[in-house]
Every structure is written in C-alpha cells, then in structure tokens.
C-alpha cells in the first residue's frame, strides 16, 4: 500500500494524525524533531548512555502505539512526547537495583533535620496557588531544572523563572520576614 509522503514542514499535529494512521514517515519526522531533546532529558536523569538510548526508543515506540490517543487540547505534541519519555526514564530509575554504600559512607554522621523547618516549608508550599505549588514541587522536590520545567509544562523559560521567583516570594511572606528561604 502506497502512503502519501509527508512534507518535512508538516505541523506536529498533522504528523500525529499520520502516525495514528500508520505512516512511518511521520514517526521518523517526529523523531528527527524531538529525539535530541529527549536524549538530553534522559541523560540528565539516567547518566548512562545505553539506558537513555533504550528509553528514548521505548518512548517513541510507545508514542507510535498510542498515537490515536493523542489529544491536542490537552498538550502539544512536544509536551506529550516529553511526558512519555519522562515516565519511561522514571521507570528505568525505579527498576535499577539499589546500590550499596561503602561502610564509611553509610556510617558517616549526618545532621538531623529540624522537623519544625520542614513543617513550616510544607505549610508555605501548601499556601501557594496550585500553579505555583506545582512549579515549586517539581523544581525543588523533584529536581527539575528551569529548562526541563519549560519543556514539561510548555512554558517559556523566562515564565518559569518568574513564576518560581514569585512563588518563593509568596512563601517568604507566608513564613514571615524571619523565614529562611
């Protein structure tokens, strides 16, 4: 069966529709557009080239299998692909065996965290608007960089930075002027 060739400047959404219809050219074009981004994110999370390559390939195969489920009203193609890859990277991290620590590292004394500080920080985070709370949790509890957040949320990097700065200012206000943020 001869399938029409897609022009390389086709919009992402058109490529998704073509991919849902079984056109391999659409998958190749999306791979061409977004593989480098997914590799960069994967390397930052996994640090092992073989694992990253395997996970990126799995992510694109998952996108191929589920292309018909893509909903442009919920996310852009780029965000959807990043989300699929990110979930795959997280699964890879969860599947890795625990590495044991050397006895010196394991037995090294550590300072106990002050539970009061933790509780105050949690209350300040809960006092944020949902949009800001999500950014703070992703950036500070999950370790995403500004660039990764921008890709994940489909926002410009500058917007991510200003919203995080605003959220931290609000937390400082919630904690009082003696807050340690």
FIKOLZA-1660 file (N, C-alpha, C; in steps of 0.1 Angstrom, whole numbers, plus 5000, padded with zeros to 4 digits):
% residues 181
   i   px   py   pz ch aa at
   1 5008 4988 5000  A  X  N
   1 5000 5000 5000  A  X CA
   1 5009 5012 5000  A  X  C
   2 5007 5021 4991  A  X  N
   2 5014 5034 4990  A  X CA
   2 5008 5045 4998  A  X  C
   3 5016 5049 5008  A  X  N
   3 5011 5060 5016  A  X CA
   3 5017 5073 5011  A  X  C
   4 5009 5084 5012  A  X  N
   4 5015 5097 5007  A  X CA
   4 5027 5101 5016  A  X  C
   5 5036 5108 5009  A  X  N
   5 5048 5113 5016  A  X CA
   5 5044 5126 5023  A  X  C
   6 5048 5127 5035  A  X  N
   6 5046 5140 5043  A  X CA
   6 5056 5150 5040  A  X  C
   7 5052 5162 5038  A  X  N
   7 5063 5173 5037  A  X CA
   7 5070 5175 5050  A  X  C
   8 5083 5177 5050  A  X  N
   8 5090 5178 5063  A  X CA
   8 5086 5190 5072  A  X  C
   9 5079 5200 5066  A  X  N
   9 5074 5211 5074  A  X CA
   9 5060 5209 5079  A  X  C
  10 5055 5197 5079  A  X  N
  10 5041 5194 5084  A  X CA
  10 5041 5198 5099  A  X  C
  11 5029 5203 5103  A  X  N
  11 5028 5206 5117  A  X CA
  11 5028 5193 5126  A  X  C
  12 5032 5194 5138  A  X  N
  12 5033 5182 5147  A  X CA
  12 5020 5175 5148  A  X  C
  13 5009 5182 5148  A  X  N
  13 4996 5176 5150  A  X CA
  13 4992 5168 5137  A  X  C
  14 4996 5173 5126  A  X  N
  14 4994 5165 5113  A  X CA
  14 5002 5153 5113  A  X  C
  15 5014 5154 5118  A  X  N
  15 5023 5142 5119  A  X CA
  15 5017 5131 5129  A  X  C
  16 5011 5136 5140  A  X  N
  16 5004 5127 5149  A  X CA
  16 4993 5120 5142  A  X  C
  17 4985 5127 5135  A  X  N
  17 4974 5121 5128  A  X CA
  17 4979 5110 5118  A  X  C
  18 4989 5114 5111  A  X  N
  18 4995 5104 5101  A  X CA
  18 5001 5092 5108  A  X  C
  19 5007 5095 5119  A  X  N
  19 5013 5083 5127  A  X CA
  19 5001 5074 5132  A  X  C
  20 4990 5080 5136  A  X  N
  20 4979 5072 5141  A  X CA
  20 4974 5064 5129  A  X  C
  21 4975 5069 5117  A  X  N
  21 4971 5061 5105  A  X CA
  21 4982 5051 5100  A  X  C
  22 4993 5050 5108  A  X  N
  22 5003 5040 5104  A  X CA
  22 5014 5045 5095  A  X  C
  23 5015 5058 5093  A  X  N
  23 5026 5063 5084  A  X CA
  23 5039 5064 5092  A  X  C
  24 5048 5056 5088  A  X  N
  24 5061 5055 5094  A  X CA
  24 5069 5068 5092  A  X  C
  25 5067 5075 5081  A  X  N
  25 5074 5088 5078  A  X CA
  25 5071 5098 5089  A  X  C
  26 5059 5098 5094  A  X  N
  26 5055 5107 5105  A  X CA
  26 5063 5104 5117  A  X  C
  27 5065 5092 5121  A  X  N
  27 5073 5088 5132  A  X CA
  27 5087 5092 5130  A  X  C
  28 5093 5090 5118  A  X  N
  28 5106 5094 5115  A  X CA
  28 5108 5109 5117  A  X  C
  29 5098 5117 5112  A  X  N
  29 5099 5132 5113  A  X CA
  29 5098 5136 5127  A  X  C
  30 5090 5131 5135  A  X  N
  30 5089 5134 5149  A  X CA
  30 5101 5131 5157  A  X  C
  31 5107 5119 5153  A  X  N
  31 5120 5115 5159  A  X CA
  31 5131 5125 5156  A  X  C
  32 5131 5129 5143  A  X  N
  32 5141 5139 5139  A  X CA
  32 5139 5152 5147  A  X  C
  33 5127 5156 5149  A  X  N
  33 5125 5169 5156  A  X CA
  33 5128 5168 5171  A  X  C
  34 5125 5157 5178  A  X  N
  34 5125 5157 5192  A  X CA
  34 5134 5147 5199  A  X  C
  35 5141 5139 5192  A  X  N
  35 5150 5129 5198  A  X CA
  35 5161 5135 5206  A  X  C
  36 5167 5146 5201  A  X  N
  36 5178 5153 5208  A  X CA
  36 5173 5158 5221  A  X  C
  37 5161 5164 5222  A  X  N
  37 5156 5169 5234  A  X CA
  37 5153 5158 5244  A  X  C
  38 5148 5147 5240  A  X  N
  38 5145 5135 5248  A  X CA
  38 5159 5129 5253  A  X  C
  39 5168 5128 5244  A  X  N
  39 5182 5123 5249  A  X CA
  39 5188 5132 5259  A  X  C
  40 5187 5145 5258  A  X  N
  40 5192 5154 5268  A  X CA
  40 5185 5152 5281  A  X  C
  41 5172 5152 5281  A  X  N
  41 5165 5150 5294  A  X CA
  41 5169 5136 5300  A  X  C
  42 5169 5126 5291  A  X  N
  42 5172 5113 5296  A  X CA
  42 5186 5112 5302  A  X  C
  43 5196 5118 5295  A  X  N
  43 5209 5117 5301  A  X CA
  43 5210 5125 5314  A  X  C
  44 5203 5136 5315  A  X  N
  44 5203 5143 5328  A  X CA
  44 5198 5134 5339  A  X  C
  45 5188 5126 5336  A  X  N
  45 5181 5118 5347  A  X CA
  45 5189 5105 5349  A  X  C
  46 5193 5098 5338  A  X  N
  46 5199 5085 5340  A  X CA
  46 5214 5084 5340  A  X  C
  47 5221 5093 5333  A  X  N
  47 5235 5094 5333  A  X CA
  47 5242 5082 5326  A  X  C
  48 5235 5073 5320  A  X  N
  48 5240 5061 5313  A  X CA
  48 5235 5061 5299  A  X  C
  49 5244 5063 5289  A  X  N
  49 5240 5064 5275  A  X CA
  49 5232 5052 5270  A  X  C
  50 5236 5040 5274  A  X  N
  50 5228 5028 5269  A  X CA
  50 5214 5028 5274  A  X  C
  51 5212 5032 5287  A  X  N
  51 5198 5033 5293  A  X CA
  51 5190 5044 5286  A  X  C
  52 5197 5055 5283  A  X  N
  52 5190 5066 5277  A  X CA
  52 5185 5062 5263  A  X  C
  53 5194 5056 5255  A  X  N
  53 5190 5052 5242  A  X CA
  53 5179 5042 5242  A  X  C
  54 5179 5033 5251  A  X  N
  54 5168 5023 5252  A  X CA
  54 5155 5029 5256  A  X  C
  55 5156 5039 5265  A  X  N
  55 5143 5045 5270  A  X CA
  55 5138 5055 5259  A  X  C
  56 5146 5062 5252  A  X  N
  56 5141 5070 5241  A  X CA
  56 5134 5062 5230  A  X  C
  57 5141 5051 5227  A  X  N
  57 5135 5042 5217  A  X CA
  57 5121 5037 5222  A  X  C
  58 5121 5033 5235  A  X  N
  58 5108 5028 5240  A  X CA
  58 5097 5039 5240  A  X  C
  59 5102 5052 5243  A  X  N
  59 5092 5063 5243  A  X CA
  59 5086 5065 5229  A  X  C
  60 5095 5065 5219  A  X  N
  60 5089 5067 5205  A  X CA
  60 5081 5055 5201  A  X  C
  61 5084 5043 5205  A  X  N
  61 5076 5031 5202  A  X CA
  61 5062 5032 5209  A  X  C
  62 5062 5037 5222  A  X  N
  62 5050 5039 5229  A  X CA
  62 5041 5050 5222  A  X  C
  63 5048 5061 5218  A  X  N
  63 5041 5071 5210  A  X CA
  63 5035 5065 5198  A  X  C
  64 5042 5057 5191  A  X  N
  64 5037 5051 5178  A  X CA
  64 5024 5042 5181  A  X  C
  65 5025 5034 5192  A  X  N
  65 5014 5025 5195  A  X CA
  65 5002 5033 5199  A  X  C
  66 5004 5044 5206  A  X  N
  66 4993 5052 5212  A  X CA
  66 4990 5065 5205  A  X  C
  67 4994 5067 5193  A  X  N
  67 4993 5079 5186  A  X CA
  67 4978 5083 5185  A  X  C
  68 4969 5074 5183  A  X  N
  68 4955 5077 5182  A  X CA
  68 4949 5083 5195  A  X  C
  69 4956 5081 5206  A  X  N
  69 4951 5087 5219  A  X CA
  69 4955 5101 5221  A  X  C
  70 4964 5106 5213  A  X  N
  70 4969 5120 5214  A  X CA
  70 4958 5130 5213  A  X  C
  71 4957 5139 5223  A  X  N
  71 4947 5149 5223  A  X CA
  71 4953 5163 5223  A  X  C
  72 4953 5170 5212  A  X  N
  72 4959 5183 5211  A  X CA
  72 4953 5194 5220  A  X  C
  73 4941 5191 5226  A  X  N
  73 4935 5200 5235  A  X CA
  73 4942 5199 5249  A  X  C
  74 4948 5188 5252  A  X  N
  74 4954 5185 5265  A  X CA
  74 4969 5189 5265  A  X  C
  75 4976 5188 5254  A  X  N
  75 4991 5191 5254  A  X CA
  75 4995 5192 5240  A  X  C
  76 5007 5198 5238  A  X  N
  76 5013 5199 5225  A  X CA
  76 5020 5185 5222  A  X  C
  77 5023 5182 5210  A  X  N
  77 5030 5170 5207  A  X CA
  77 5043 5169 5214  A  X  C
  78 5050 5180 5215  A  X  N
  78 5063 5181 5222  A  X CA
  78 5062 5177 5236  A  X  C
  79 5052 5183 5243  A  X  N
  79 5049 5180 5257  A  X CA
  79 5045 5166 5259  A  X  C
  80 5037 5161 5250  A  X  N
  80 5032 5147 5251  A  X CA
  80 5044 5137 5250  A  X  C
  81 5053 5140 5240  A  X  N
  81 5065 5131 5239  A  X CA
  81 5074 5132 5251  A  X  C
  82 5076 5144 5256  A  X  N
  82 5085 5146 5268  A  X CA
  82 5079 5138 5279  A  X  C
  83 5066 5139 5281  A  X  N
  83 5059 5132 5292  A  X CA
  83 5060 5117 5291  A  X  C
  84 5059 5112 5279  A  X  N
  84 5060 5097 5277  A  X CA
  84 5075 5093 5280  A  X  C
  85 5084 5101 5275  A  X  N
  85 5099 5098 5278  A  X CA
  85 5102 5099 5293  A  X  C
  86 5097 5110 5299  A  X  N
  86 5100 5112 5313  A  X CA
  86 5094 5100 5322  A  X  C
  87 5082 5096 5319  A  X  N
  87 5077 5084 5326  A  X CA
  87 5086 5072 5324  A  X  C
  88 5091 5070 5312  A  X  N
  88 5100 5059 5309  A  X CA
  88 5113 5060 5317  A  X  C
  89 5118 5072 5317  A  X  N
  89 5131 5074 5325  A  X CA
  89 5129 5071 5340  A  X  C
  90 5118 5076 5345  A  X  N
  90 5115 5074 5359  A  X CA
  90 5113 5059 5362  A  X  C
  91 5107 5052 5353  A  X  N
  91 5106 5037 5354  A  X CA
  91 5119 5030 5354  A  X  C
  92 5128 5035 5345  A  X  N
  92 5142 5030 5345  A  X CA
  92 5149 5032 5358  A  X  C
  93 5147 5044 5364  A  X  N
  93 5153 5047 5377  A  X CA
  93 5148 5038 5388  A  X  C
  94 5135 5036 5387  A  X  N
  94 5128 5027 5398  A  X CA
  94 5133 5012 5396  A  X  C
  95 5135 5008 5384  A  X  N
  95 5139 4994 5381  A  X CA
  95 5154 4991 5384  A  X  C
  96 5162 5002 5386  A  X  N
  96 5176 4999 5389  A  X CA
  96 5177 4993 5402  A  X  C
  97 5187 4984 5404  A  X  N
  97 5189 4978 5417  A  X CA
  97 5195 4989 5426  A  X  C
  98 5192 4988 5439  A  X  N
  98 5198 4997 5449  A  X CA
  98 5213 4994 5449  A  X  C
  99 5220 5005 5450  A  X  N
  99 5235 5003 5451  A  X CA
  99 5238 5005 5466  A  X  C
 100 5247 4996 5470  A  X  N
 100 5251 4996 5484  A  X CA
 100 5261 5007 5486  A  X  C
 101 5262 5013 5498  A  X  N
 101 5271 5023 5501  A  X CA
 101 5283 5016 5508  A  X  C
 102 5295 5023 5506  A  X  N
 102 5306 5018 5513  A  X CA
 102 5304 5021 5528  A  X  C
 103 5309 5012 5537  A  X  N
 103 5307 5013 5551  A  X CA
 103 5310 5027 5556  A  X  C
 104 5320 5034 5551  A  X  N
 104 5324 5047 5555  A  X CA
 104 5313 5057 5552  A  X  C
 105 5307 5056 5540  A  X  N
 105 5296 5065 5536  A  X CA
 105 5283 5062 5545  A  X  C
 106 5281 5049 5547  A  X  N
 106 5269 5045 5554  A  X CA
 106 5269 5049 5569  A  X  C
 107 5281 5048 5574  A  X  N
 107 5283 5051 5589  A  X CA
 107 5286 5066 5592  A  X  C
 108 5287 5074 5582  A  X  N
 108 5291 5088 5584  A  X CA
 108 5280 5095 5591  A  X  C
 109 5283 5103 5601  A  X  N
 109 5273 5110 5609  A  X CA
 109 5267 5121 5600  A  X  C
 110 5254 5123 5602  A  X  N
 110 5247 5133 5594  A  X CA
 110 5239 5141 5604  A  X  C
 111 5237 5154 5601  A  X  N
 111 5230 5163 5610  A  X CA
 111 5215 5160 5608  A  X  C
 112 5208 5159 5619  A  X  N
 112 5194 5156 5619  A  X CA
 112 5187 5169 5614  A  X  C
 113 5177 5167 5605  A  X  N
 113 5169 5178 5600  A  X CA
 113 5160 5183 5611  A  X  C
 114 5158 5196 5612  A  X  N
 114 5149 5202 5621  A  X CA
 114 5134 5200 5616  A  X  C
 115 5126 5192 5623  A  X  N
 115 5112 5190 5618  A  X CA
 115 5104 5202 5617  A  X  C
 116 5107 5212 5625  A  X  N
 116 5100 5225 5625  A  X CA
 116 5102 5232 5612  A  X  C
 117 5114 5232 5607  A  X  N
 117 5117 5239 5594  A  X CA
 117 5109 5232 5583  A  X  C
 118 5109 5218 5583  A  X  N
 118 5103 5211 5573  A  X CA
 118 5088 5213 5573  A  X  C
 119 5082 5213 5584  A  X  N
 119 5067 5216 5586  A  X CA
 119 5064 5230 5581  A  X  C
 120 5072 5240 5585  A  X  N
 120 5069 5253 5580  A  X CA
 120 5070 5255 5565  A  X  C
 121 5080 5248 5560  A  X  N
 121 5082 5249 5545  A  X CA
 121 5070 5242 5538  A  X  C
 122 5066 5231 5543  A  X  N
 122 5054 5224 5537  A  X CA
 122 5041 5232 5538  A  X  C
 123 5039 5239 5549  A  X  N
 123 5028 5248 5551  A  X CA
 123 5029 5260 5541  A  X  C
 124 5041 5265 5539  A  X  N
 124 5042 5276 5530  A  X CA
 124 5039 5272 5516  A  X  C
 125 5044 5260 5512  A  X  N
 125 5041 5254 5499  A  X CA
 125 5026 5252 5497  A  X  C
 126 5020 5247 5507  A  X  N
 126 5005 5245 5506  A  X CA
 126 4997 5258 5505  A  X  C
 127 5003 5269 5510  A  X  N
 127 4997 5282 5509  A  X CA
 127 4997 5288 5495  A  X  C
 128 5005 5282 5486  A  X  N
 128 5006 5288 5473  A  X CA
 128 4994 5284 5464  A  X  C
 129 4992 5292 5453  A  X  N
 129 4982 5289 5443  A  X CA
 129 4986 5276 5437  A  X  C
 130 4977 5268 5432  A  X  N
 130 4980 5254 5426  A  X CA
 130 4991 5255 5415  A  X  C
 131 4990 5265 5407  A  X  N
 131 5000 5266 5396  A  X CA
 131 5014 5268 5401  A  X  C
 132 5016 5277 5411  A  X  N
 132 5029 5280 5417  A  X CA
 132 5033 5268 5426  A  X  C
 133 5024 5261 5433  A  X  N
 133 5027 5250 5441  A  X CA
 133 5033 5239 5432  A  X  C
 134 5027 5236 5421  A  X  N
 134 5032 5226 5412  A  X CA
 134 5046 5229 5407  A  X  C
 135 5049 5242 5404  A  X  N
 135 5062 5245 5399  A  X CA
 135 5073 5243 5411  A  X  C
 136 5069 5248 5423  A  X  N
 136 5078 5246 5434  A  X CA
 136 5081 5231 5437  A  X  C
 137 5071 5223 5437  A  X  N
 137 5072 5209 5439  A  X CA
 137 5081 5202 5429  A  X  C
 138 5079 5206 5416  A  X  N
 138 5087 5200 5405  A  X CA
 138 5101 5204 5406  A  X  C
 139 5103 5217 5409  A  X  N
 139 5117 5222 5409  A  X CA
 139 5125 5218 5421  A  X  C
 140 5119 5219 5432  A  X  N
 140 5126 5217 5445  A  X CA
 140 5125 5203 5451  A  X  C
 141 5114 5196 5448  A  X  N
 141 5112 5183 5454  A  X CA
 141 5116 5172 5444  A  X  C
 142 5114 5175 5431  A  X  N
 142 5117 5165 5421  A  X CA
 142 5130 5168 5413  A  X  C
 143 5136 5180 5415  A  X  N
 143 5148 5183 5409  A  X CA
 143 5149 5187 5395  A  X  C
 144 5138 5192 5389  A  X  N
 144 5137 5197 5375  A  X CA
 144 5144 5210 5374  A  X  C
 145 5151 5212 5363  A  X  N
 145 5158 5225 5360  A  X CA
 145 5147 5234 5354  A  X  C
 146 5151 5247 5353  A  X  N
 146 5141 5256 5346  A  X CA
 146 5139 5252 5332  A  X  C
 147 5149 5248 5325  A  X  N
 147 5147 5243 5311  A  X CA
 147 5138 5231 5310  A  X  C
 148 5140 5222 5319  A  X  N
 148 5131 5210 5319  A  X CA
 148 5117 5213 5322  A  X  C
 149 5115 5222 5332  A  X  N
 149 5101 5226 5335  A  X CA
 149 5095 5233 5324  A  X  C
 150 5102 5241 5317  A  X  N
 150 5097 5248 5305  A  X CA
 150 5092 5238 5295  A  X  C
 151 5099 5228 5292  A  X  N
 151 5096 5218 5282  A  X CA
 151 5084 5210 5288  A  X  C
 152 5085 5205 5300  A  X  N
 152 5074 5197 5306  A  X CA
 152 5061 5204 5306  A  X  C
 153 5061 5217 5310  A  X  N
 153 5049 5225 5311  A  X CA
 153 5045 5233 5299  A  X  C
 154 5053 5233 5289  A  X  N
 154 5050 5240 5277  A  X CA
 154 5050 5255 5279  A  X  C
 155 5059 5260 5287  A  X  N
 155 5060 5274 5290  A  X CA
 155 5074 5279 5286  A  X  C
 156 5075 5292 5283  A  X  N
 156 5089 5298 5281  A  X CA
 156 5097 5297 5294  A  X  C
 157 5110 5296 5292  A  X  N
 157 5119 5295 5304  A  X CA
 157 5118 5308 5313  A  X  C
 158 5117 5319 5307  A  X  N
 158 5115 5331 5314  A  X CA
 158 5103 5331 5323  A  X  C
 159 5092 5326 5318  A  X  N
 159 5079 5325 5325  A  X CA
 159 5081 5316 5337  A  X  C
 160 5088 5304 5335  A  X  N
 160 5090 5295 5346  A  X CA
 160 5098 5302 5357  A  X  C
 161 5109 5309 5353  A  X  N
 161 5118 5316 5363  A  X CA
 161 5110 5326 5371  A  X  C
 162 5102 5334 5364  A  X  N
 162 5095 5345 5371  A  X CA
 162 5084 5339 5380  A  X  C
 163 5077 5329 5376  A  X  N
 163 5067 5322 5384  A  X CA
 163 5073 5316 5396  A  X  C
 164 5085 5310 5395  A  X  N
 164 5092 5304 5406  A  X CA
 164 5096 5315 5416  A  X  C
 165 5102 5326 5410  A  X  N
 165 5106 5337 5419  A  X CA
 165 5094 5343 5426  A  X  C
 166 5083 5344 5420  A  X  N
 166 5070 5349 5426  A  X CA
 166 5066 5339 5437  A  X  C
 167 5066 5326 5434  A  X  N
 167 5062 5316 5444  A  X CA
 167 5071 5317 5456  A  X  C
 168 5084 5318 5454  A  X  N
 168 5094 5318 5466  A  X CA
 168 5091 5331 5474  A  X  C
 169 5088 5342 5467  A  X  N
 169 5085 5354 5474  A  X CA
 169 5072 5353 5483  A  X  C
 170 5062 5346 5477  A  X  N
 170 5050 5344 5484  A  X CA
 170 5053 5335 5496  A  X  C
 171 5061 5325 5495  A  X  N
 171 5064 5316 5506  A  X CA
 171 5072 5323 5517  A  X  C
 172 5080 5332 5513  A  X  N
 172 5088 5340 5523  A  X CA
 172 5078 5349 5531  A  X  C
 173 5068 5355 5524  A  X  N
 173 5058 5362 5531  A  X CA
 173 5050 5354 5540  A  X  C
 174 5046 5342 5536  A  X  N
 174 5039 5333 5544  A  X CA
 174 5046 5328 5556  A  X  C
 175 5059 5327 5555  A  X  N
 175 5068 5323 5566  A  X CA
 175 5071 5335 5575  A  X  C
 176 5068 5347 5571  A  X  N
 176 5072 5359 5579  A  X CA
 176 5086 5364 5574  A  X  C
 177 5089 5375 5578  A  X  N
 177 5101 5381 5574  A  X CA
 177 5114 5374 5580  A  X  C
 178 5112 5366 5590  A  X  N
 178 5123 5358 5595  A  X CA
 178 5125 5345 5589  A  X  C
 179 5117 5342 5578  A  X  N
 179 5118 5330 5571  A  X CA
 179 5132 5328 5565  A  X  C
 180 5136 5316 5563  A  X  N
 180 5150 5313 5559  A  X CA
 180 5150 5309 5544  A  X  C
 181 5141 5313 5536  A  X  N
 181 5141 5309 5522  A  X CA
 181 5151 5318 5514  A  X  C
% end
